[in-house]
């Protein structure tokens, strides 16, 4: 009897919530959703010296019909720090995501920055790569 009760709770309360999360979209009418068009998704530092300036920028344009809101920028490690715009990007306007990579360690750079927004193609994954060498 206890098992039937637990299965009933799962069926009526938990399962519908899971289904709603899977089928839900941020914009019911995707024709009006913002779109984040990146100028580039990969920045190649090439070969840079240890402790050199490891900053770069990723420029983008909101090509959609409603304001673009970036909710979170997350790097794949602590050595990479992204800074995303906190203000909404209006349709037709541009924005910049700044990335700082700590070049204190020698070796190959291969890191990702995941950008979460209300755009229909969210999340967007940006990449930085290169090689840090001794001076």
MIVEXDREN-327376 format. One record per atom (N, C-alpha, C): x, y, z; residue number from 1. Coordinates in steps of 0.2 Angstrom, whole numbers. Layout:
N
rec px:X&py:Y&pz:Z&resi:NUM
...
END
This chain:
135
rec px:4&py:-6&pz:0&resi:1
rec px:0&py:0&pz:0&resi:1
rec px:4&py:6&pz:0&resi:1
rec px:10&py:6&pz:4&resi:2
rec px:14&py:12&pz:4&resi:2
rec px:17&py:13&pz:-3&resi:2
rec px:19&py:8&pz:-6&resi:3
rec px:22&py:9&pz:-13&resi:3
rec px:17&py:12&pz:-18&resi:3
rec px:11&py:10&pz:-17&resi:4
rec px:6&py:13&pz:-22&resi:4
rec px:5&py:20&pz:-20&resi:4
rec px:5&py:22&pz:-14&resi:5
rec px:5&py:29&pz:-12&resi:5
rec px:11&py:33&pz:-15&resi:5
rec px:17&py:30&pz:-14&resi:6
rec px:23&py:34&pz:-16&resi:6
rec px:22&py:35&pz:-24&resi:6
rec px:21&py:29&pz:-28&resi:7
rec px:20&py:30&pz:-35&resi:7
rec px:15&py:35&pz:-37&resi:7
rec px:9&py:35&pz:-33&resi:8
rec px:4&py:40&pz:-35&resi:8
rec px:6&py:47&pz:-34&resi:8
rec px:10&py:48&pz:-29&resi:9
rec px:13&py:55&pz:-27&resi:9
rec px:18&py:57&pz:-33&resi:9
rec px:22&py:52&pz:-35&resi:10
rec px:27&py:54&pz:-40&resi:10
rec px:23&py:55&pz:-47&resi:10
rec px:18&py:51&pz:-49&resi:11
rec px:14&py:52&pz:-55&resi:11
rec px:11&py:58&pz:-55&resi:11
rec px:7&py:61&pz:-50&resi:12
rec px:3&py:66&pz:-50&resi:12
rec px:7&py:73&pz:-49&resi:12
rec px:12&py:73&pz:-45&resi:13
rec px:15&py:79&pz:-43&resi:13
rec px:22&py:80&pz:-46&resi:13
rec px:26&py:75&pz:-46&resi:14
rec px:33&py:76&pz:-49&resi:14
rec px:34&py:75&pz:-56&resi:14
rec px:31&py:70&pz:-59&resi:15
rec px:31&py:69&pz:-66&resi:15
rec px:29&py:75&pz:-70&resi:15
rec px:23&py:78&pz:-69&resi:16
rec px:21&py:84&pz:-73&resi:16
rec px:26&py:90&pz:-73&resi:16
rec px:29&py:91&pz:-67&resi:17
rec px:34&py:96&pz:-66&resi:17
rec px:40&py:95&pz:-71&resi:17
rec px:42&py:89&pz:-71&resi:18
rec px:48&py:87&pz:-75&resi:18
rec px:46&py:88&pz:-83&resi:18
rec px:40&py:86&pz:-85&resi:19
rec px:38&py:87&pz:-92&resi:19
rec px:38&py:94&pz:-94&resi:19
rec px:35&py:98&pz:-89&resi:20
rec px:35&py:106&pz:-90&resi:20
rec px:42&py:109&pz:-92&resi:20
rec px:47&py:106&pz:-88&resi:21
rec px:53&py:109&pz:-89&resi:21
rec px:56&py:107&pz:-95&resi:21
rec px:55&py:101&pz:-98&resi:22
rec px:58&py:99&pz:-104&resi:22
rec px:55&py:102&pz:-110&resi:22
rec px:48&py:103&pz:-110&resi:23
rec px:45&py:106&pz:-116&resi:23
rec px:44&py:114&pz:-115&resi:23
rec px:46&py:117&pz:-110&resi:24
rec px:45&py:124&pz:-109&resi:24
rec px:50&py:128&pz:-113&resi:24
rec px:49&py:134&pz:-116&resi:25
rec px:53&py:138&pz:-119&resi:25
rec px:53&py:145&pz:-116&resi:25
rec px:59&py:148&pz:-116&resi:26
rec px:59&py:155&pz:-113&resi:26
rec px:54&py:160&pz:-117&resi:26
rec px:53&py:159&pz:-123&resi:27
rec px:48&py:163&pz:-127&resi:27
rec px:43&py:159&pz:-130&resi:27
rec px:37&py:159&pz:-129&resi:28
rec px:32&py:155&pz:-132&resi:28
rec px:32&py:157&pz:-140&resi:28
rec px:33&py:163&pz:-142&resi:29
rec px:34&py:165&pz:-149&resi:29
rec px:41&py:166&pz:-150&resi:29
rec px:44&py:160&pz:-153&resi:30
rec px:52&py:161&pz:-154&resi:30
rec px:53&py:166&pz:-160&resi:30
rec px:49&py:168&pz:-164&resi:31
rec px:50&py:173&pz:-169&resi:31
rec px:52&py:180&pz:-165&resi:31
rec px:50&py:181&pz:-159&resi:32
rec px:51&py:187&pz:-156&resi:32
rec px:57&py:187&pz:-151&resi:32
rec px:60&py:181&pz:-150&resi:33
rec px:65&py:180&pz:-145&resi:33
rec px:72&py:184&pz:-148&resi:33
rec px:76&py:186&pz:-143&resi:34
rec px:82&py:189&pz:-145&resi:34
rec px:87&py:184&pz:-147&resi:34
rec px:91&py:186&pz:-152&resi:35
rec px:96&py:182&pz:-155&resi:35
rec px:103&py:185&pz:-153&resi:35
rec px:108&py:181&pz:-151&resi:36
rec px:115&py:183&pz:-150&resi:36
rec px:119&py:181&pz:-155&resi:36
rec px:121&py:186&pz:-160&resi:37
rec px:126&py:184&pz:-165&resi:37
rec px:133&py:186&pz:-164&resi:37
rec px:137&py:181&pz:-163&resi:38
rec px:144&py:183&pz:-161&resi:38
rec px:148&py:185&pz:-167&resi:38
rec px:153&py:189&pz:-166&resi:39
rec px:158&py:191&pz:-171&resi:39
rec px:162&py:185&pz:-172&resi:39
rec px:164&py:182&pz:-166&resi:40
rec px:169&py:176&pz:-166&resi:40
rec px:167&py:172&pz:-160&resi:40
rec px:168&py:166&pz:-160&resi:41
rec px:167&py:161&pz:-154&resi:41
rec px:174&py:159&pz:-152&resi:41
rec px:179&py:160&pz:-155&resi:42
rec px:186&py:157&pz:-153&resi:42
rec px:191&py:163&pz:-154&resi:42
rec px:194&py:164&pz:-148&resi:43
rec px:200&py:169&pz:-148&resi:43
rec px:206&py:165&pz:-147&resi:43
rec px:211&py:166&pz:-152&resi:44
rec px:217&py:163&pz:-152&resi:44
rec px:223&py:168&pz:-150&resi:44
rec px:226&py:167&pz:-144&resi:45
rec px:231&py:171&pz:-141&resi:45
rec px:237&py:170&pz:-145&resi:45
rec px:238&py:164&pz:-149&resi:46
rec px:244&py:163&pz:-152&resi:46
rec px:249&py:161&pz:-146&resi:46
rec px:255&py:163&pz:-147&resi:47
rec px:261&py:161&pz:-142&resi:47
rec px:262&py:168&pz:-139&resi:47
rec px:261&py:168&pz:-132&resi:48
rec px:262&py:174&pz:-128&resi:48
rec px:266&py:172&pz:-122&resi:48
rec px:270&py:177&pz:-119&resi:49
rec px:274&py:176&pz:-114&resi:49
rec px:271&py:175&pz:-107&resi:49
rec px:274&py:172&pz:-103&resi:50
rec px:272&py:171&pz:-96&resi:50
rec px:270&py:178&pz:-93&resi:50
rec px:265&py:179&pz:-89&resi:51
rec px:263&py:185&pz:-86&resi:51
rec px:261&py:191&pz:-91&resi:51
rec px:260&py:189&pz:-97&resi:52
rec px:258&py:194&pz:-102&resi:52
rec px:251&py:196&pz:-101&resi:52
rec px:248&py:201&pz:-104&resi:53
rec px:241&py:203&pz:-104&resi:53
rec px:237&py:198&pz:-107&resi:53
rec px:233&py:194&pz:-103&resi:54
rec px:229&py:189&pz:-106&resi:54
rec px:221&py:191&pz:-107&resi:54
rec px:220&py:197&pz:-109&resi:55
rec px:213&py:199&pz:-109&resi:55
rec px:211&py:199&pz:-117&resi:55
rec px:205&py:198&pz:-118&resi:56
rec px:202&py:198&pz:-125&resi:56
rec px:195&py:200&pz:-124&resi:56
rec px:192&py:201&pz:-130&resi:57
rec px:185&py:203&pz:-130&resi:57
rec px:181&py:199&pz:-136&resi:57
rec px:175&py:197&pz:-134&resi:58
rec px:170&py:194&pz:-139&resi:58
rec px:165&py:199&pz:-140&resi:58
rec px:164&py:201&pz:-146&resi:59
rec px:159&py:206&pz:-148&resi:59
rec px:153&py:202&pz:-151&resi:59
rec px:147&py:205&pz:-149&resi:60
rec px:141&py:202&pz:-151&resi:60
rec px:135&py:207&pz:-153&resi:60
rec px:130&py:205&pz:-157&resi:61
rec px:125&py:209&pz:-158&resi:61
rec px:118&py:206&pz:-157&resi:61
rec px:113&py:209&pz:-154&resi:62
rec px:107&py:207&pz:-153&resi:62
rec px:103&py:207&pz:-160&resi:62
rec px:102&py:202&pz:-164&resi:63
rec px:99&py:202&pz:-170&resi:63
rec px:91&py:200&pz:-170&resi:63
rec px:89&py:199&pz:-163&resi:64
rec px:82&py:198&pz:-162&resi:64
rec px:78&py:204&pz:-162&resi:64
rec px:72&py:203&pz:-160&resi:65
rec px:67&py:208&pz:-159&resi:65
rec px:65&py:210&pz:-152&resi:65
rec px:68&py:207&pz:-147&resi:66
rec px:67&py:209&pz:-140&resi:66
rec px:74&py:210&pz:-137&resi:66
rec px:74&py:213&pz:-131&resi:67
rec px:80&py:214&pz:-127&resi:67
rec px:83&py:208&pz:-125&resi:67
rec px:90&py:207&pz:-126&resi:68
rec px:94&py:202&pz:-124&resi:68
rec px:97&py:203&pz:-117&resi:68
rec px:95&py:198&pz:-113&resi:69
rec px:98&py:198&pz:-106&resi:69
rec px:102&py:192&pz:-105&resi:69
rec px:108&py:194&pz:-103&resi:70
rec px:113&py:189&pz:-101&resi:70
rec px:113&py:187&pz:-94&resi:70
rec px:111&py:181&pz:-92&resi:71
rec px:110&py:180&pz:-85&resi:71
rec px:116&py:177&pz:-81&resi:71
rec px:121&py:174&pz:-85&resi:72
rec px:127&py:172&pz:-82&resi:72
rec px:132&py:170&pz:-87&resi:72
rec px:138&py:171&pz:-85&resi:73
rec px:144&py:169&pz:-89&resi:73
rec px:149&py:165&pz:-85&resi:73
rec px:150&py:159&pz:-87&resi:74
rec px:154&py:154&pz:-83&resi:74
rec px:160&py:151&pz:-86&resi:74
rec px:166&py:152&pz:-83&resi:75
rec px:172&py:149&pz:-86&resi:75
rec px:173&py:142&pz:-84&resi:75
rec px:177&py:139&pz:-88&resi:76
rec px:178&py:132&pz:-86&resi:76
rec px:183&py:131&pz:-81&resi:76
rec px:187&py:136&pz:-79&resi:77
rec px:191&py:136&pz:-73&resi:77
rec px:192&py:142&pz:-70&resi:77
rec px:196&py:143&pz:-64&resi:78
rec px:196&py:149&pz:-60&resi:78
rec px:202&py:153&pz:-64&resi:78
rec px:206&py:151&pz:-68&resi:79
rec px:211&py:155&pz:-71&resi:79
rec px:208&py:160&pz:-77&resi:79
rec px:202&py:159&pz:-78&resi:80
rec px:198&py:162&pz:-84&resi:80
rec px:192&py:166&pz:-80&resi:80
rec px:192&py:173&pz:-81&resi:81
rec px:187&py:177&pz:-78&resi:81
rec px:183&py:181&pz:-84&resi:81
rec px:177&py:179&pz:-85&resi:82
rec px:173&py:183&pz:-90&resi:82
rec px:169&py:188&pz:-86&resi:82
rec px:168&py:194&pz:-90&resi:83
rec px:164&py:199&pz:-88&resi:83
rec px:159&py:201&pz:-93&resi:83
rec px:152&py:200&pz:-91&resi:84
rec px:147&py:200&pz:-96&resi:84
rec px:143&py:207&pz:-94&resi:84
rec px:140&py:210&pz:-99&resi:85
rec px:136&py:216&pz:-98&resi:85
rec px:130&py:214&pz:-93&resi:85
rec px:129&py:219&pz:-89&resi:86
rec px:123&py:218&pz:-84&resi:86
rec px:117&py:221&pz:-87&resi:86
rec px:117&py:225&pz:-91&resi:87
rec px:111&py:229&pz:-94&resi:87
rec px:109&py:225&pz:-100&resi:87
rec px:102&py:225&pz:-101&resi:88
rec px:99&py:222&pz:-107&resi:88
rec px:102&py:225&pz:-114&resi:88
rec px:103&py:221&pz:-119&resi:89
rec px:106&py:223&pz:-125&resi:89
rec px:100&py:224&pz:-130&resi:89
rec px:98&py:230&pz:-132&resi:90
rec px:92&py:231&pz:-136&resi:90
rec px:93&py:228&pz:-143&resi:90
rec px:87&py:227&pz:-146&resi:91
rec px:88&py:224&pz:-153&resi:91
rec px:92&py:229&pz:-158&resi:91
rec px:97&py:226&pz:-161&resi:92
rec px:101&py:230&pz:-166&resi:92
rec px:107&py:233&pz:-163&resi:92
rec px:108&py:232&pz:-156&resi:93
rec px:113&py:235&pz:-152&resi:93
rec px:119&py:230&pz:-151&resi:93
rec px:125&py:232&pz:-150&resi:94
rec px:130&py:227&pz:-149&resi:94
rec px:132&py:227&pz:-141&resi:94
rec px:136&py:222&pz:-139&resi:95
rec px:139&py:221&pz:-133&resi:95
rec px:145&py:218&pz:-133&resi:95
rec px:149&py:218&pz:-127&resi:96
rec px:155&py:215&pz:-127&resi:96
rec px:156&py:210&pz:-121&resi:96
rec px:159&py:204&pz:-122&resi:97
rec px:160&py:200&pz:-116&resi:97
rec px:168&py:200&pz:-115&resi:97
rec px:170&py:203&pz:-110&resi:98
rec px:177&py:203&pz:-109&resi:98
rec px:180&py:197&pz:-105&resi:98
rec px:186&py:194&pz:-107&resi:99
rec px:188&py:188&pz:-104&resi:99
rec px:196&py:190&pz:-102&resi:99
rec px:197&py:188&pz:-96&resi:100
rec px:204&py:189&pz:-93&resi:100
rec px:207&py:182&pz:-92&resi:100
rec px:212&py:180&pz:-95&resi:101
rec px:215&py:173&pz:-93&resi:101
rec px:222&py:175&pz:-90&resi:101
rec px:223&py:171&pz:-84&resi:102
rec px:229&py:172&pz:-80&resi:102
rec px:235&py:168&pz:-83&resi:102
rec px:240&py:172&pz:-86&resi:103
rec px:245&py:169&pz:-90&resi:103
rec px:251&py:168&pz:-85&resi:103
rec px:250&py:166&pz:-79&resi:104
rec px:256&py:165&pz:-74&resi:104
rec px:258&py:158&pz:-75&resi:104
rec px:255&py:153&pz:-78&resi:105
rec px:257&py:146&pz:-79&resi:105
rec px:259&py:145&pz:-87&resi:105
rec px:264&py:142&pz:-88&resi:106
rec px:267&py:140&pz:-94&resi:106
rec px:263&py:134&pz:-97&resi:106
rec px:261&py:134&pz:-103&resi:107
rec px:258&py:129&pz:-106&resi:107
rec px:253&py:131&pz:-111&resi:107
rec px:249&py:126&pz:-114&resi:108
rec px:244&py:126&pz:-119&resi:108
rec px:238&py:129&pz:-115&resi:108
rec px:234&py:134&pz:-119&resi:109
rec px:228&py:137&pz:-116&resi:109
rec px:222&py:134&pz:-120&resi:109
rec px:217&py:131&pz:-117&resi:110
rec px:211&py:129&pz:-120&resi:110
rec px:206&py:129&pz:-115&resi:110
rec px:202&py:134&pz:-115&resi:111
rec px:197&py:136&pz:-110&resi:111
rec px:190&py:138&pz:-113&resi:111
rec px:185&py:136&pz:-110&resi:112
rec px:178&py:138&pz:-112&resi:112
rec px:175&py:143&pz:-108&resi:112
rec px:171&py:147&pz:-111&resi:113
rec px:166&py:152&pz:-107&resi:113
rec px:159&py:150&pz:-109&resi:113
rec px:155&py:149&pz:-105&resi:114
rec px:148&py:147&pz:-107&resi:114
rec px:144&py:153&pz:-105&resi:114
rec px:140&py:156&pz:-110&resi:115
rec px:136&py:162&pz:-109&resi:115
rec px:129&py:160&pz:-109&resi:115
rec px:125&py:161&pz:-103&resi:116
rec px:118&py:160&pz:-103&resi:116
rec px:114&py:166&pz:-104&resi:116
rec px:109&py:166&pz:-108&resi:117
rec px:105&py:172&pz:-109&resi:117
rec px:97&py:169&pz:-111&resi:117
rec px:93&py:174&pz:-112&resi:118
rec px:87&py:173&pz:-114&resi:118
rec px:86&py:172&pz:-122&resi:118
rec px:92&py:172&pz:-125&resi:119
rec px:92&py:171&pz:-133&resi:119
rec px:89&py:164&pz:-134&resi:119
rec px:87&py:163&pz:-140&resi:120
rec px:84&py:156&pz:-142&resi:120
rec px:90&py:151&pz:-143&resi:120
rec px:96&py:153&pz:-144&resi:121
rec px:102&py:149&pz:-145&resi:121
rec px:106&py:148&pz:-139&resi:121
rec px:103&py:150&pz:-133&resi:122
rec px:107&py:149&pz:-127&resi:122
rec px:107&py:142&pz:-125&resi:122
rec px:113&py:140&pz:-122&resi:123
rec px:119&py:144&pz:-120&resi:123
rec px:124&py:144&pz:-126&resi:123
rec px:128&py:149&pz:-126&resi:124
rec px:133&py:150&pz:-131&resi:124
rec px:140&py:148&pz:-128&resi:124
rec px:144&py:144&pz:-131&resi:125
rec px:151&py:142&pz:-128&resi:125
rec px:156&py:146&pz:-132&resi:125
rec px:160&py:150&pz:-129&resi:126
rec px:166&py:154&pz:-132&resi:126
rec px:172&py:150&pz:-130&resi:126
rec px:177&py:150&pz:-134&resi:127
rec px:183&py:147&pz:-133&resi:127
rec px:189&py:152&pz:-133&resi:127
rec px:194&py:151&pz:-129&resi:128
rec px:201&py:154&pz:-129&resi:128
rec px:206&py:149&pz:-130&resi:128
rec px:211&py:150&pz:-134&resi:129
rec px:217&py:145&pz:-135&resi:129
rec px:223&py:149&pz:-136&resi:129
rec px:228&py:145&pz:-135&resi:130
rec px:235&py:148&pz:-136&resi:130
rec px:240&py:144&pz:-133&resi:130
rec px:246&py:147&pz:-132&resi:131
rec px:252&py:144&pz:-129&resi:131
rec px:256&py:149&pz:-125&resi:131
rec px:256&py:148&pz:-118&resi:132
rec px:260&py:153&pz:-114&resi:132
rec px:267&py:150&pz:-113&resi:132
rec px:272&py:154&pz:-115&resi:133
rec px:279&py:152&pz:-114&resi:133
rec px:283&py:156&pz:-109&resi:133
rec px:289&py:154&pz:-107&resi:134
rec px:294&py:157&pz:-103&resi:134
rec px:296&py:163&pz:-107&resi:134
rec px:298&py:169&pz:-103&resi:135
rec px:301&py:175&pz:-107&resi:135
rec px:308&py:173&pz:-109&resi:135
END
